[in-house]
Amino acid sequence: MSERSYIAAIDQGTTSTRTIIFDDQLEIVNISQKPFKQFYPQDGWVEQDAEEIYGTVIATLTQAIDEAGLEFQEISAIGITNQRETVVAWNKETGDPLYNAINWQCRRTAKRCLELRPQENMIHEKTGLIVDPYFSGTKMEWLYNNVPKVRIAANSKELAFGTIDSWLAYKLSKKNVHVTDYSNASRTMLFNIRKLDWDDELLELFSIKREWLPKLVDTSGILGYTKEGIPIASMVGDQQGALFGQMAFERGMAKCTYGTGAFLLMNLGSEAILSGQRLLTSVGWKIGDEINYAMEGSLFMCGAAIDWTVDNLKLAKSASETEDLSYKVRDNGGVFFVPALSGLGAPQWDPNARGLFIGMTQSTKKEHLIRSVLEGICYSVRELFDTMVSECHIPLKELRVDGGVSKNQFIQEFQSILLGNSVTRPENTETTATGAAILAGLATDVWRDKKEVLAYWKSQASMSRGKDEQVEASYTKWKTAVKRSQNWV
């Protein structure tokens, strides 16, 4: 193209907001980041100030554009990717929040979720989700039942509910739009993933009126304009954004974000396959007539397990040193680690499991312990993949990885052996924001189609190792250790 185009991707996360400026070759031009406060009014409650979040968006957007030496008018599009499930209630006439944003981590509706267990099969069938305070529906119900300002706004037909993407689009568009995209809607527990619409039976169950909810829009498409005239051209939940940013466009491609925990998503293509082992099925993205679903599983402990060995056990001086220490021994010395420090997620779903080292002898060194922790993370991801593949009957084509822990070469190599498949880390690890940028660029003709964007994919490191019989035997033994860790408390 004759002139460079620039896209601003707003990556609104759980503890901070970042704006990343990309050019039309998906090169990062500038990044601005600002943290914001978390509030914990009661045990298990987590809240945020919606106005403060929006303030960080404006601050980072302005700073990123300014430091890139650009004017607002030079930005072709804005894309939004966001922490999912967090709920904001506001007055759609005044634009004022009616209560703090209730964060996705908040457990205040745990009792209500227990009451909903008899309806869990129906909810799962419609939404692809399990009943849990994690999701948005019970948060909205709680706001309506417990916050007088919310009920008053509802009675005067001025109530707006939305997830963070919806709130930001409303504010950035000068209060002109109240919308959410299909990827975020599919995380509310109010959305029917097959009918691609809010579900009347679920709305009645949670006492939510359709008019309080945002209009559904495509993940990629112009939905409004800022006061400077910049098109707001994409909205996508953060994990689905990372799947798209990893350019996992084909059915069977997957990404795993190795962070504090680990988020694993596989592209299911156009079919919404439901899990029988409590994995989640969500909309990955919707672009025009194209609909892609994703199956998702998460591990509670990934980087957090490594930090625990460094900070609490003092087995290494830093997280990065665990890589070197793991390579100093030939194998794990017969030691296995189950990273159930906060219980086990899928496929066991055992909150009473606890972390376990097993197989130690007098010859066990700290290097064996460290290596067993890194291997334990990889075994857990393999188990999640085995569960996913057995449920959706889609063979893994390729795993693309991101997140801080993905930089650990030992983990990347061992994961490749365990999966018997290629594991690739991209040069650009800002995959969530990249996904939002690509989606916005497709909506504004910066790129013609996904095929054109694939040309900008750059691999930083790729491992492709076949399965190893000894490693397979170790994996089987690790699963025996998992059984011993279960139902401990």
N, C-alpha and C positions, 0 to 999 in steps of 0.2 A: 504494500500500500504506500501511497505517496507521502503521507504524514503519519507520525506516530500517534497512536491512541493510548489513552491511560484509563485505567479502571481503579476505583477505590473500593476495596473489600473491607467491610466493617466486621471484625471478628469479636463479637460480644460474648466473653467467656464468664466463668463462674466467679472469678476474683478480679479480673481486669478486662479492659476493652482495648483492642488494638485496631488501628487502621493501617492497611498495607496497600501501597500504590504499586500496581503492576503495569508494565507496558504491554504492547500488543504482541510481544513474543514471550509473554509470561515471565519476564525478568522482574525481580523486585527492585523498585526504584527507591522506596523509602518506607520505614515502619515507625509508627508512633504508638506508645502504650501508656495507659494510665490505670492504676488500681482503684478500687472503690471498697467501701466498708461492707462488712457482713454484720448482721445483728442476730443475737441469740437470746430472745426474750424469755424463753423457758427451755428446759432440757429437751433436746430433740427438735426444737423449732429453729428455723433458719430463714431470715428475711433480708431484703435489700431495699434501698431507696431507689425507686424507679426514676425519679428526677435526677438523682446523682448519676445513675447509669446513662441516662440520655446526655447529661453534661459531659461525661467522659467520651461519648461518641462524638459530640461536636468538637471537643477539645482535641481529640486525636485526629479527627478528620481535617480540621483546620491546620494543625501542626504538620501532619504528613504532607499535605498539599503544599504548604508554605516551604517546608524544608526541601521538598523536591524541586523547588524553583518553578512551580506551576501556578496557574490561576484556576479558580473553580470552573470557569468556562471551558478549560482544557480537559476536564474529566468527562469521558464519554458515558460513563455509567457508574452507579453505585450498586454493590451487591451486599447483602446482609446474611451473615451466618451467626448462629446464636446458641447459647446454653439452652437446652431444651427443657420443656415441662414447667419452667418457672412461670408463674402467673401474675399478671397485673390487672387490677380493676380500676377503671377511671371513668370520669364524667365526660362523655363524648361531646358535650356542648362547651364546657370550660377547658377541657384537656387536663384537669387536675386528677392525680391519683387519689383514690379513696382509701387506700391502705398501703402499707409497704408491700413490695413484691414478695410473694411466697416462693422461696427457692426450691428447686427440684430435690434438694437433699432433705427438705423439711419432713418430719415424721408426725406432724400433729394429727393427721387423719388416719393413724394406724388402727385405732379402735373402729372407725367407720369401715375400714377395709376388711376387718375381721367380720363385721356384720354382713358384708357383701359376698362372702365366700360362697353362699348357696347360688349366687348368680354368676360365679366365676366362669363356668363353661360357656354361658351365653355371651358374656363380655369378651372372652377370648375368641370365640367364633366370629364375632363381629369386628373386633378391633385388632386382633393379633397380639394383644398384650395380656399380662397377668394382672390381677387386682393387687395394687400396691400404692402406698402414699406417694411414691416417686412420680406418678403421672398427674395430669392437670385437673381431671374431672372432680376429684374429691376436694381439691384445693378451692375450686370455684364454688362448690357447694358449701364449703366451710365459710367462705367470705360472705355469701348471701345469708347464711344462717346466723352469723356472729358479728357482723360489722354493720351497725345502723346506717352509716353513710351509703353502703352498697345497696341496702334494701330501699332506702329513700330514692336513690338514683334509678333503681329498677322500677319503682312505682311511678316515677315521673318520666319513664321511657328515655332516660339519659345514661343508662349503664352500658359500659363496654367492657367485656372480658377479652383478654388476649394473652398469648405468650410473648416473650421479649421481641421476637421479630415483628409481631403485630403492633406492639407499643412503639417501636422505633419507626416503623413505616408511617404510623399515624402522626408522630411528632415531626419527622423529616418532611412529610408531605404537607405541612401546614394544616394539620387536622382534617385533611381532605379524604383520607382513605382509612377504612377499618377492615383490614384483610389479613389472611395468613395463607401460607402455601400448604400443599398437601403433605409434605414431609413433616412439618411441625404439627399439623392437625392430627396426623396419625399417632402422635404421642400424648394425646389428651385423654384417652379412654372415652371419648364422646363421638368418635369418627368411625364410620363403617368403611373398612379398607376395600371392600369389594364394590359397594355402591358408590364409593368416592364422594360421600356426603355425610353431614352430621346425621346421627341416627336418632330418630324420634323416640324409640323405646329407651335408649340410654339417656337422652335429654330428660325424659319424664322420671327415670330412676334417680337422677341427680338433681331434679328440680331446676333445670337450666332451660331458659327460653332461647329459641333459635335467634331471636333478634338481638340478644346480648352478645352473640358470637360474631367473629369476623367472617366476611365473605371469603370463600375459597378461591385462590388464584394459583396459576401454574408456578412451579419452582423457578422457571426462567420466563420472564416476560415483563414488560414495562407496566408497573402498577401505580405509578404516581411520579411527581416531580418535586424536587426541593425548591426553596425560594430562589435559588440561583438558576433553576431550570434544568438541573441534572436529573436524568431519568433514574429512578430507583427500579432496578431491572432484575433483581433476583432475591429470593428468600429461601434459606435452606437450613435445617437443623444441623448442628455441628458435626455429628458423626456421619450423617448422610453427605454433608459437604466434603468431608475428608474422603469418603468413598469415591465421590465424583472427582475431587481434586487429585486423587491417585489415578484417575483415568481408568478406573475399573469398570469400563462401559459394557463389557461382555458378561453374559450369564456364566457363573462359575468363577469369576474373578473376585478376589477378596482383599480386604485391607485389615491390618491389625495395628491399632495405636497402642504402643507400649509406653504408658505413662505411669501415674500413681497406681492405677489399675490398668487393665487391658481391655480395649473395646474391639471386638471382632465382628465385621460385617461382610456378608457375602451377597453378591448380586444374584437375585433370583430370576431376573428377567421380568416378563409381563404377568407371571402367575404368583398370586399370593398364597404361598405354601405355609400352612400353620404347623407349629411345633407341638409334639406331644410331651416334650421334656422341658417345657417352660422357657424355651428360647423365645425371642420376640420377633414378630414380623411387622415391618413398617413400610410405608411408602419411601422408596429411596429418592425418587424425583418424578415429577410430571412435567413434560415439555410438549405442549400441543397434544397430539393424540398418543404420544409415547408415554407409557407408564412403566416404571421400574420399581420392583419391590426388593427389599433387603431383609435377610434374616440376621439377627443380632444376638450376640452373647457377650457377657462381660465377666472378667475376673476381678475380684476385690483387691488382690494383692499382686502387684508387679514391681514397679519402682519402689513402692512402700515396703516390700519385703527386703529389697536390697538396702534401703535406708535403715531398716531395722537392724540388719547385720552390721552396718557401719556404726550407727549412732548408739545402739543399745548393747550389742554384743562386742563391738570394737574389734571385729575380725579383719577389717580393712580400714585404711585411712580415709578413703573416699569411695564413692560409688564407681568411679572410673577404674580404680585399682582392682576391683573385683574381676575385671576381665583378665588382667595380667596374672593374678593369683590362680585363676581357673585353668590357665594354660600351663601352669607350673607342675601340675600333676597329670599323669597319663589318663586317669579316669576318676570317678567319684569315690574310689576306695571302698565301694559297697555301701556308701552312705546315701540315704534318700531323704529329701525334704518335702513335706506337704505344706504349701503356703496358705494354711487355713487359720491365719492369725485373727481373722474376723469371721470365721465360719467358712463354709463352702457355698459357692454359687452353682451355676449349671455345670453338669447335669445332676449333682447330688441335692442341691438346695438344702443344706444342713447347717442351720445357724448354730448348732451345738457342737460342731466339729472344731478342733483346735489344731494349731500348728504342731508339726511333728518332725523331729530328726530321728532316724532309725538306721541301724546297721553300723553304729560306731564301735570301734575296738581300740585297744591300746595303741595301735599304729595309725589311728586317724589323726590327720593334721588339719590345721585351720583351712588350708587350701582345699581339702576335701569337703569341708563344711560349706565354704563359699561356692565351690563348684556345684554342690548339690542344690543350693538355693537357686542358682541360675538355671540349672537343669529342671528344677521343680517348676519354674515359671514356664519353660518350654513344654514340659509334659502337660501342664494345665491347658496351654493353648492347643496342643495336639488333641487332648481329650475333648475340648470344645469343638474343634474341627470335625473329629470323628462323629460327634453327636449331630452336628449340623449336616454333614454329608449323608449320614444314615437317614435323617429325617426328610431331607429335600431331594435325595437321590441325584444330586448334581455333583460330579467330580470336581475337585479343586483344580482350576487352571493355573493360577499363579497367586501367590501371596505378596502383596506390597505393604511395606511396613513404614511406620513413622512414630514419632514420639521420642522423648529423650533416651529411653532404654534401648531403642532400636539401634542406637549408635554403638552399643556393646557388640563387638565383633563375635565374641564367643556365643552369645545368644542367637545372633543371626545365623551363624554357621550350624549350631546344634539344632536350631529350629528347622533348617533346611533338611538335615539328615532325618530328623523325626518325621517330617511331612513327606519326605521323598519327592520334594518339589522345589521349584525355585523360590527364593525369598529375596525380594528386591527393595532396596531403600533408594528413594529418589534424591537427586541433588537438591531439589527444593523441598524441604520438609515442612513448609508452611501449607500443608495440604488442605486444611479446612478453609482457609482464606482463598487458596487457589481455586477450590471448588466454587465458592461464591463468585469469584472473579470470572471464571469461565462461563458460568451460567448467565451472568450479567452481560458478558461480551457476546454470547450467542443471541441474546434478546435484542441487542443494539447493532448487530451486523459488524461487530469488530472481527468476528470469525464467521465463516459461512456455516460450518457444521462441526461436529465432534471430531471428524476425521482430520480436519485441518489442525485442530488443537493438538492432536497426538504427535505431531511433528516436533512439539516443544517439550516432550517428555524426555528427561535426562536421568539416567540411572547413575547414582553415586557408587553403589556397591550392590553386587548381586551374587548370591550363593545358589548353586544348583547341585545338590548332592543326592544321590540315590539312597534308599533306606539301607540301614546296616543291621545285620542280624543281632549283633551284640547290643546295639542300642534298642532294638525292638524288644529284646529280652529284658533289658533294664526298664523299659516303659511298662511292661507287664508287671514287673516287680514293684514299680512305683504305684501302680493302681492297687496293689495289695496293701501298700502303706496307707493309701487314701482310706481304705476300709477301716484300718486300725485307728485313724484319726477321728472317725465319725462318732457322733452321739457321746462326746466326752463330758459335756457339762449338762 
